[in-house]
Amino acid sequence: MHAVIITGGEMPPFKVVRDNIDYADLIVAADSGYDWATENQIVPDFVVGDMDSVNREVPKEIKCFRYSS
């Protein structure tokens, strides 16, 4: 299984992320990584985190695991 986890903070060049996502069996966005993913038209399989730094609403179609900080 090949998984990609998108987190907040400094990201590698988009091509590196895109190349890995093309072969990913699972895409996870963590906290503000969800914002970056949606800005780049990437739909994660699910989102995890306390969601304190997410600026977008996570659609009901995407499973979201919220944890308090």
Secondary structure, 3 states (H helix, E strand, C coil): CCEEEECCCCCCCHHHHHHHHCCCCEEEEECCHHHHHHHCCCCCCEEEECCCCCCCCCCCCCEEEECCC
